[in-house]
Structure formats: C-alpha cells, structure tokens
Amino acid sequence: MAKKLICSLLSLLCVLGLCPAVTAGAAGYSLGDVNSDGQVSAIDASDVLACYSAVSSGGESTLSGSDKAAADVNNDGLIDASDASTILAYYSYISTNSYKSLADYMIDGTNSSASYNTYYRSKTYLVYDLDEEKLINYHDIHTRISPASFTKLLTAAVVLKNMSTDTVVTVGSELNLVQPYSSLAYLAQGNRLTVNDLLTGMLLNSGNDAAYTAAVATARKVSGQSMSDTVAVKYFCKMMNDFAAELGMHESSFNNPDGYDQSGLYTTAADMLKLTRYCMNMPEIRAIASTAQKRVTISSGQTFNWKSTNYLLDSSSKYYRSNAFGVKTGTTADAGTCLIAAFKKHDKTYITLVSGCSSDTTRYDLTLSLVDTYI
C-alpha cells in the first residue's frame, strides 16, 4: 500500500512539473543520487522503490556499492519505502523552497532518535558523517541551547571573512567588556598581535578577551568608523547574525562574540553542525582546533603558552584520542558542559556534538561512547 501511494504521488509530482533535478555534491556519492548521474531527481526515488520491491519479493537488490549508500538516506541499513518517502518529501519541499542538498534537508527535518536513553545525561547530541553528509545518530537537535564558547567558531569565521591573518591588532579598552570568571588568553591593553595569533588565543585557550578584541577590531575595519567598544561589539554581532543566516543557521541568535550566557543568545545543535561543517573547510580554524598546545610570541614581544581546553587532544589525558582533531569546548551555567569534536577514521571525517552535560568529564564520556558505538 505504501509503495503504491508513493509511486502515485511521484507520478503526480512529475505530471505537475514539481520534480526538479538538483545537482549533486562533489563527494564520492551524493545522498539521494541513486543512479549516480550527477543529479538528484524523481528517477532516484523510483530506483529506491524498484530496489525495495525486488528485495521484498525475495529477489536480489537492484542497487550495489555507492548507489546503495546514496539510497539509504536515513542510514538505517535498509533501502525501503521510508527512504523513497523522504526523497519524495524533499522534492515536494524543494519545488517551492531552496536547499543546497538532501543532507541539509535531513538535518533540518530531523528531531529525535530512539536511542536517546543511552545518553540521557546530554540535553542534545549528534553524530555526523562529514564525507557522506549523513546524520548517524541524534537527539533533540532543534531544541534551543546556549552556545557557550561554540560561539567563538562563528566569531572566528566572521573575522577570517573580513581580516587578513597577518594583520596586526592592538588590544584596547574592549577588555573591560569581558565578564567576570571568563576563560582568558591573558591579553593586556597595548599587546599587539596578528589576527592568526588572536584567533589562536581565542580558540585554543578559549579566551573571551581575545574574542572581544577580535570583534572590535573587525567591526572598526569593516565599518571604517572609529566607534566605541560597545557600538563596535553590537556592529560585529550583526555581522555574526548575518553570516549565520548565510549558512542557513535560522534557529540561532547571537548578541556577544564569546558565548557568555545572556538573554537572547541561543542556538541549536543542528545550527552548530552547519557552522562546524563550514569551519572544517577553513584551514586556519581547522589548524588551530587540532592543536593541543602552542607557544606564541606576539608582535609586541610577549610570549604566551596557550593550551587547548579539549582533553581529546591532550596526550596526558585519559580521554586522549590520536584520531581526534578538534573542535571546540564550551561551559556556562545555562549550557552545561559542551563539546564539538572531530575524528578521522577509515579516511573519513566524523563530527560529534554533546551539550547540556552535567560535568566536565561527562562530555568526554558521552562523546567517546557515541564514537565507540556509531563510528
């Protein structure tokens, strides 16, 4: 019955001209591009149904290799009417809306996973295959969370979009805007350092002082105005929100550059995944995020020893993993303890996210449980 209904709907959509062909991505295969013709179209949904019909009748699968992987859009190990239904729903949606890929549609359209009880200590979590653009496991990824220092990934992305890494910045009175008990890079007024060094202190040591200096310097450069610290931060936050919208982060709002808890500051795991996907393609961010420790002598002569707050990178920690290479920790009262991590395994890249954990160690326990279970 389900197969007949889906086939009928497919035929109707095609008759109405609502089955556009969407160009596939550049990976080894693209999710939904079942016939590997470089496009995703209604033909692919029909191929899924043909395979399902053959197998359910006791015959052999009509698909093999990468075509199977492209067809299993919900990654449950089966190629069935559910996959065809998802592809159909996607094309019904794409007729009046714009999505870059079926993978983005899947991220925006999912909300829960049956295996949440295993990870009950985390408010939200996900495991994502970056190469195949697949959510492997997830829970409540559209629930609002406090972004904590995950915010600094967006700050870094906006800075790099507008500033050269070798530009020298002077630390100023914006340090007075840093909230008490913040994590710091230990900058002082008058310090001069390159943008790359500034971002190193912000992402490696999770320095809120570095985040404010980066924000103010970028806002003044882009605006061409000699604005006050407070106005510059407000200007930069608008840049953050505009850029987040460009990335499709429509469930987020940012009103400071460091992620310190504040009314009106929020995001979701789904949006943070979109941001992380972007940042993993930024060589400067990826290099800093994968560094365990770095001794830096800045332009004005001071030397800093900055160490990553990510235990996965610390070879002396029981949580150390040689195949981990980032990405960012976060801790605030509203967010709990959080971690976005990236791993290499079998020449593939995986991203994990946990947020709302109860302790510093819990975020690592949960992350590694997800890795051991699903990667």
LINRA-V341342 format. One record per backbone hydrogen bond with DSSP energy under -1.0 kcal/mol. CO is the residue of the C=O (numbers start at 1). NH is the residue of the N-H. E is the energy in kcal/mol with one decimal. If there is no record, write none. Layout:
BEGIN
co: (CO & CO)
nh: (NH & NH)
e: (E & E)
END
This chain:
BEGIN
co: (1 & 2 & 3 & 4 & 5 & 6 & 7 & 8 & 9 & 10 & 11 & 12 & 13 & 22 & 30 & 32 & 33 & 38 & 40 & 41 & 42 & 43 & 44 & 45 & 46 & 47 & 48 & 49 & 50 & 51 & 52 & 54 & 55 & 64 & 65 & 66 & 67 & 68 & 70 & 71 & 72 & 80 & 81 & 82 & 83 & 84 & 85 & 86 & 87 & 88 & 89 & 90 & 93 & 93 & 101 & 102 & 103 & 104 & 105 & 111 & 113 & 115 & 116 & 117 & 119 & 124 & 125 & 126 & 127 & 127 & 128 & 129 & 134 & 137 & 139 & 140 & 141 & 145 & 147 & 148 & 149 & 150 & 151 & 152 & 153 & 154 & 155 & 156 & 157 & 159 & 159 & 164 & 165 & 167 & 169 & 171 & 172 & 173 & 174 & 175 & 179 & 183 & 188 & 191 & 192 & 193 & 194 & 195 & 196 & 197 & 198 & 199 & 200 & 201 & 207 & 208 & 209 & 210 & 211 & 212 & 213 & 214 & 215 & 216 & 217 & 218 & 219 & 220 & 225 & 228 & 229 & 230 & 231 & 232 & 233 & 234 & 235 & 236 & 237 & 238 & 239 & 240 & 241 & 242 & 243 & 244 & 245 & 248 & 253 & 262 & 266 & 267 & 268 & 269 & 270 & 271 & 272 & 273 & 274 & 275 & 276 & 278 & 279 & 282 & 283 & 284 & 285 & 286 & 288 & 292 & 294 & 296 & 298 & 302 & 304 & 306 & 310 & 311 & 312 & 314 & 317 & 321 & 323 & 326 & 328 & 330 & 332 & 335 & 336 & 337 & 338 & 339 & 340 & 341 & 342 & 343 & 345 & 348 & 349 & 350 & 351 & 352 & 353 & 354 & 355 & 355 & 357 & 359 & 361 & 362 & 363 & 364 & 365 & 366 & 367 & 368 & 369 & 370 & 371)
nh: (5 & 6 & 7 & 8 & 9 & 10 & 11 & 12 & 13 & 14 & 15 & 16 & 18 & 40 & 33 & 34 & 36 & 24 & 22 & 44 & 46 & 47 & 48 & 49 & 50 & 51 & 52 & 53 & 54 & 55 & 56 & 59 & 58 & 67 & 69 & 70 & 71 & 72 & 32 & 73 & 75 & 84 & 85 & 86 & 87 & 88 & 89 & 90 & 91 & 92 & 93 & 94 & 96 & 97 & 105 & 106 & 107 & 108 & 109 & 140 & 116 & 118 & 119 & 120 & 122 & 355 & 139 & 353 & 136 & 137 & 351 & 134 & 129 & 127 & 125 & 143 & 270 & 267 & 150 & 151 & 152 & 153 & 155 & 156 & 157 & 158 & 159 & 160 & 161 & 162 & 163 & 167 & 196 & 195 & 193 & 190 & 175 & 176 & 177 & 178 & 182 & 208 & 191 & 171 & 300 & 169 & 198 & 199 & 200 & 201 & 202 & 203 & 204 & 207 & 211 & 212 & 213 & 214 & 215 & 216 & 217 & 218 & 219 & 220 & 221 & 222 & 223 & 224 & 227 & 232 & 233 & 234 & 235 & 236 & 237 & 238 & 239 & 240 & 241 & 242 & 243 & 244 & 245 & 246 & 247 & 249 & 248 & 250 & 266 & 265 & 253 & 145 & 272 & 273 & 274 & 275 & 276 & 277 & 278 & 279 & 280 & 281 & 282 & 286 & 287 & 288 & 289 & 290 & 291 & 308 & 306 & 304 & 301 & 298 & 296 & 294 & 313 & 314 & 321 & 317 & 320 & 324 & 344 & 342 & 340 & 338 & 336 & 356 & 332 & 357 & 330 & 354 & 328 & 352 & 325 & 350 & 348 & 345 & 130 & 343 & 128 & 341 & 126 & 339 & 123 & 124 & 337 & 363 & 365 & 366 & 367 & 368 & 369 & 370 & 371 & 372 & 373 & 374 & 375)
e: (-2.4 & -2.5 & -2.6 & -2.3 & -2.4 & -2.7 & -2.3 & -2.2 & -2.7 & -2.2 & -2.3 & -2.2 & -3.1 & -2.8 & -2.2 & -1.8 & -1.2 & -2.6 & -2.5 & -1.2 & -2.0 & -2.1 & -2.0 & -2.0 & -2.3 & -2.2 & -2.6 & -2.8 & -2.1 & -2.5 & -2.6 & -2.7 & -1.9 & -1.5 & -1.3 & -2.4 & -1.6 & -1.9 & -2.1 & -2.2 & -1.5 & -1.7 & -2.7 & -2.1 & -2.3 & -2.6 & -2.7 & -2.4 & -2.2 & -2.2 & -2.1 & -3.0 & -1.8 & -1.1 & -1.7 & -2.6 & -2.1 & -2.4 & -1.6 & -1.4 & -1.3 & -1.3 & -2.1 & -1.1 & -2.0 & -1.9 & -2.3 & -2.0 & -2.9 & -1.3 & -2.7 & -1.7 & -3.2 & -2.7 & -1.3 & -1.4 & -2.7 & -2.3 & -2.2 & -1.7 & -1.4 & -1.9 & -2.1 & -2.6 & -2.1 & -2.5 & -2.4 & -2.6 & -1.4 & -1.1 & -2.1 & -1.5 & -2.4 & -1.7 & -2.4 & -2.7 & -1.5 & -2.1 & -2.0 & -1.3 & -1.1 & -3.2 & -2.3 & -3.0 & -1.8 & -3.3 & -2.5 & -2.6 & -1.8 & -2.2 & -1.6 & -2.9 & -2.6 & -1.9 & -1.6 & -2.0 & -2.1 & -2.6 & -2.3 & -2.5 & -2.3 & -2.1 & -2.5 & -2.3 & -1.8 & -2.8 & -2.5 & -1.8 & -1.3 & -2.6 & -2.3 & -2.0 & -2.5 & -2.4 & -2.4 & -1.6 & -1.6 & -2.4 & -2.5 & -2.5 & -2.4 & -2.6 & -2.0 & -1.6 & -1.5 & -2.8 & -1.4 & -1.7 & -2.3 & -1.9 & -2.7 & -2.8 & -2.3 & -2.0 & -1.6 & -2.2 & -2.6 & -2.7 & -1.6 & -2.7 & -2.4 & -1.5 & -1.8 & -2.8 & -2.3 & -1.8 & -3.0 & -1.3 & -1.6 & -2.8 & -2.5 & -3.2 & -2.2 & -2.6 & -3.1 & -3.0 & -1.7 & -1.1 & -2.4 & -2.1 & -1.4 & -1.8 & -2.4 & -1.9 & -2.9 & -3.0 & -2.1 & -1.3 & -1.6 & -2.1 & -1.5 & -2.0 & -2.1 & -2.5 & -2.3 & -2.6 & -1.4 & -2.5 & -2.1 & -2.4 & -2.9 & -2.4 & -1.9 & -2.5 & -1.6 & -1.5 & -1.8 & -1.2 & -2.5 & -2.9 & -1.7 & -2.6 & -1.7 & -2.4 & -2.3 & -2.8 & -1.8 & -2.7 & -2.1)
END
